[in-house]
Amino acid sequence: MIDCRIAEMRMKPLTQKPLLCIVVPTWNRLPEMVMAVESLASQIINGLEGRVEIIITDNASEPDCQSAIRALSDRFGSVSYVFHERNEGAAFQLFAACWRSRGEWTWTFGSDDVLLPGGLGSVVSKLEAEGPDFLSLNSRTYSADLSRQIYVPLLGCPDRRFDGFADLMCGVGFHQVTFISVCLERTSVARRIDLIKYLKIDTLFPQLFGYLEKHKNSKSVYWSKDLVVNRQHNSQAYRVDHMTQRDLGWETPIAIMELSQLYGIPDDFFEQINGDDRVSNFDIPLITFVDVMFKNMLLSIGNEFFMRPGQINRMKEILENCRPQRLQQFNNICEINKEAIDLYNDFDRFQTDLYNRKRALDTYMEGVRIKGRQWKKNQTC
């Protein structure tokens, strides 16, 4: 079990075990959090009362955010909350969700996303009809202020059942399975492994490692219904900062393959994952996650974050099991990495030399100014 010190908690009593518990982790996210919870709680009507509950888990937010959470709990009978004594980090929130859940299924829902009207009833019906251990929903992408539709729906592939999470990940792509608000888990399955070890993994996508182990042989279902609205660039996998580029480029791939035997994934796993941003079918992909890795390697290098020798060697070992041209493509990227490091170091030496010259100039000029201030005095001596 994963737990922490609690500053305040309001868990409303249940009259029955809920079918679905929606856990909304948050930290200082107003007004998006209120909109997210309202989109969920307003749909717990027409027989869903008691069958669905919402638990907001707050990572020690500012007082105005916590006041808004209390107000939501007062307003909606289905909303409970837990305030952490300190910020426990995003990974803790994701892994603790299934232990906070009191439902048959757990849905960790991002506090900046929105559920479309009618979506909750549809999800409950799907869970009852399919009985999945892992359910992945389609979504829509809107602008950050929700004023403009960008992708509706995001994915174009049809419904499909998979024998395990890794197979589902290959079919729908990395971005889909790392978007937490479209992933639901059977609570008992989500709890059946020790997740503590994944809190120590240095990656932006810790939940992915848990999914790979928990749902290795789980009944995994992709549902093409686009019920969730994602704000563009809020999803970590779509962000363009250097941390994401480094993570997608080599850190997450290396960490996954270190545990490949535990997950039962093949040596060419990344070559089997569809690399399109918007997957439209389940055919053998032309663009794979290896292409996603290479793209982000180049972007990271371009932002002055470079691969180290140990990382390069490990990536070569991984890519030996992929398509024949991959090693040569990677070697070309390594040359760019080396040239960029050399230029960066040259510039750094130039800046150091320039700094030292500037200090020498400043010192000399200060001496000249001292002579100027003392000129008259020296003339009278």
SULMO-V273249 format. One record per residue. N is the residue number from 0. OMEGA is omega as a letter, one per 40 degrees, with the letter a starting at -180 (999 if undefined). D_FIRST is the distance of its C-alpha to the first C-alpha in Angstrom with 2 decimals. Layout:
N&OMEGA&D_FIRST / N&OMEGA&D_FIRST
This chain:
0&i&0.00 / 1&a&3.81 / 2&a&6.48 / 3&i&10.14 / 4&a&13.42 / 5&i&14.96 / 6&a&18.74 / 7&a&19.43 / 8&i&17.92 / 9&i&19.79 / 10&a&18.03 / 11&a&20.98 / 12&a&21.23 / 13&i&21.31 / 14&i&24.17 / 15&i&22.59 / 16&a&19.50 / 17&i&20.02 / 18&a&20.82 / 19&i&19.49 / 20&i&17.21 / 21&i&18.32 / 22&a&16.08 / 23&i&18.48 / 24&a&17.26 / 25&i&20.26 / 26&i&21.98 / 27&a&25.66 / 28&i&26.75 / 29&e&29.64 / 30&a&31.34 / 31&a&29.44 / 32&i&26.27 / 33&i&28.48 / 34&i&30.22 / 35&a&27.06 / 36&i&25.71 / 37&a&29.24 / 38&i&29.63 / 39&a&26.64 / 40&a&27.07 / 41&a&30.83 / 42&i&30.37 / 43&a&28.51 / 44&i&31.85 / 45&i&34.03 / 46&i&31.68 / 47&i&28.37 / 48&a&27.80 / 49&i&24.89 / 50&i&23.99 / 51&i&22.49 / 52&i&20.58 / 53&i&19.85 / 54&i&17.24 / 55&i&18.37 / 56&a&15.91 / 57&a&18.24 / 58&i&18.01 / 59&i&20.56 / 60&i&23.53 / 61&a&27.11 / 62&a&28.36 / 63&i&30.20 / 64&a&27.16 / 65&i&25.19 / 66&i&28.35 / 67&i&28.50 / 68&i&24.96 / 69&a&26.01 / 70&i&29.18 / 71&i&27.44 / 72&i&25.43 / 73&a&28.76 / 74&a&30.50 / 75&a&28.21 / 76&a&26.93 / 77&a&24.12 / 78&i&22.59 / 79&i&19.87 / 80&i&18.48 / 81&i&16.10 / 82&i&17.73 / 83&i&15.95 / 84&i&17.94 / 85&i&18.49 / 86&a&18.35 / 87&a&15.06 / 88&a&16.64 / 89&a&16.70 / 90&i&14.30 / 91&i&11.43 / 92&a&12.63 / 93&a&12.81 / 94&i&9.41 / 95&a&7.76 / 96&a&10.41 / 97&i&9.21 / 98&i&6.44 / 99&a&9.49 / 100&i&11.79 / 101&a&13.64 / 102&i&15.92 / 103&i&16.81 / 104&i&16.79 / 105&i&15.13 / 106&i&17.63 / 107&a&16.80 / 108&a&20.25 / 109&a&21.80 / 110&i&23.36 / 111&i&26.70 / 112&a&27.13 / 113&i&28.96 / 114&a&28.94 / 115&i&32.49 / 116&a&34.05 / 117&a&33.50 / 118&a&30.54 / 119&i&27.90 / 120&i&30.01 / 121&i&30.60 / 122&i&26.95 / 123&i&26.22 / 124&i&29.26 / 125&i&28.22 / 126&a&24.81 / 127&a&26.68 / 128&a&29.42 / 129&a&27.53 / 130&a&24.20 / 131&i&22.67 / 132&i&19.29 / 133&i&19.98 / 134&i&22.69 / 135&a&24.48 / 136&i&26.97 / 137&a&30.14 / 138&i&30.83 / 139&i&33.71 / 140&i&34.30 / 141&i&36.14 / 142&a&37.41 / 143&i&35.21 / 144&i&37.10 / 145&a&36.93 / 146&a&40.74 / 147&i&41.32 / 148&i&40.10 / 149&i&39.66 / 150&i&38.18 / 151&e&38.28 / 152&a&36.57 / 153&a&34.80 / 154&a&34.79 / 155&a&37.69 / 156&a&36.34 / 157&i&36.21 / 158&i&33.44 / 159&i&32.08 / 160&a&29.64 / 161&a&28.11 / 162&i&26.85 / 163&a&23.84 / 164&a&22.39 / 165&i&24.56 / 166&i&27.65 / 167&i&26.85 / 168&i&26.39 / 169&a&29.78 / 170&a&31.38 / 171&i&30.33 / 172&a&29.84 / 173&a&27.47 / 174&a&27.99 / 175&a&27.07 / 176&i&23.64 / 177&i&22.66 / 178&a&23.64 / 179&a&20.36 / 180&i&22.24 / 181&a&23.69 / 182&i&20.56 / 183&a&18.91 / 184&i&16.34 / 185&a&15.89 / 186&a&12.48 / 187&i&12.04 / 188&a&13.16 / 189&a&11.04 / 190&a&7.84 / 191&i&9.81 / 192&i&9.57 / 193&a&7.96 / 194&a&8.45 / 195&a&8.68 / 196&a&12.26 / 197&i&13.28 / 198&a&12.94 / 199&a&15.89 / 200&a&18.07 / 201&a&21.06 / 202&i&21.62 / 203&a&22.04 / 204&a&20.31 / 205&a&16.83 / 206&a&15.71 / 207&a&18.58 / 208&i&17.16 / 209&i&14.01 / 210&a&16.49 / 211&i&18.73 / 212&a&16.35 / 213&a&14.52 / 214&a&17.90 / 215&a&20.24 / 216&a&21.88 / 217&i&20.78 / 218&a&23.39 / 219&a&23.72 / 220&i&26.22 / 221&a&28.12 / 222&a&29.84 / 223&i&32.81 / 224&a&32.79 / 225&a&32.67 / 226&a&30.94 / 227&i&29.05 / 228&i&31.04 / 229&i&30.02 / 230&a&31.94 / 231&i&33.75 / 232&i&32.51 / 233&i&29.32 / 234&a&27.40 / 235&a&26.38 / 236&a&27.83 / 237&a&31.18 / 238&a&31.54 / 239&i&34.33 / 240&a&33.30 / 241&i&33.45 / 242&i&29.69 / 243&a&29.21 / 244&i&32.29 / 245&a&31.18 / 246&i&27.73 / 247&a&29.29 / 248&a&32.20 / 249&a&30.64 / 250&i&27.32 / 251&i&25.05 / 252&i&27.38 / 253&a&27.39 / 254&i&23.62 / 255&a&23.31 / 256&i&26.08 / 257&a&24.62 / 258&a&21.92 / 259&i&24.44 / 260&i&24.44 / 261&a&20.72 / 262&a&21.26 / 263&a&24.59 / 264&a&26.51 / 265&a&30.24 / 266&i&31.90 / 267&a&33.55 / 268&a&30.44 / 269&i&31.32 / 270&i&34.82 / 271&a&33.56 / 272&i&31.62 / 273&a&33.90 / 274&i&34.68 / 275&i&36.38 / 276&a&35.01 / 277&a&36.03 / 278&a&35.75 / 279&i&38.50 / 280&a&38.41 / 281&i&36.74 / 282&i&39.65 / 283&a&39.33 / 284&i&38.85 / 285&i&41.55 / 286&a&39.32 / 287&i&36.04 / 288&i&33.06 / 289&i&35.14 / 290&i&37.52 / 291&i&34.74 / 292&a&33.88 / 293&i&37.57 / 294&a&38.09 / 295&i&35.33 / 296&a&36.56 / 297&i&39.96 / 298&i&38.69 / 299&i&36.66 / 300&i&39.75 / 301&i&41.86 / 302&i&39.67 / 303&i&40.16 / 304&a&36.81 / 305&i&37.70 / 306&i&36.32 / 307&a&36.43 / 308&i&38.04 / 309&i&34.86 / 310&i&33.39 / 311&a&36.74 / 312&a&36.87 / 313&i&33.42 / 314&i&34.33 / 315&i&37.56 / 316&i&35.79 / 317&a&33.68 / 318&i&36.77 / 319&a&38.88 / 320&a&37.20 / 321&a&37.96 / 322&a&41.28 / 323&a&44.32 / 324&a&45.08 / 325&a&41.64 / 326&i&42.34 / 327&i&45.59 / 328&i&44.02 / 329&i&41.39 / 330&i&44.16 / 331&i&45.98 / 332&i&42.95 / 333&i&42.70 / 334&i&46.36 / 335&i&45.67 / 336&a&42.76 / 337&i&45.19 / 338&i&47.99 / 339&i&45.77 / 340&i&44.57 / 341&i&48.22 / 342&i&49.36 / 343&a&46.54 / 344&i&47.46 / 345&i&51.15 / 346&i&50.53 / 347&i&48.41 / 348&i&51.32 / 349&i&53.74 / 350&i&51.79 / 351&i&51.72 / 352&i&55.44 / 353&i&56.12 / 354&a&54.22 / 355&i&56.23 / 356&i&59.45 / 357&i&58.65 / 358&i&58.10 / 359&i&61.40 / 360&i&63.12 / 361&a&61.71 / 362&i&62.88 / 363&a&66.32 / 364&i&66.70 / 365&i&65.72 / 366&i&68.52 / 367&a&70.92 / 368&i&69.97 / 369&i&70.56 / 370&i&73.99 / 371&a&74.72 / 372&a&73.83 / 373&a&75.99 / 374&a&78.91 / 375&a&81.25 / 376&a&80.55 / 377&a&81.37 / 378&a&84.62 / 379&a&85.93 / 380&999&85.34
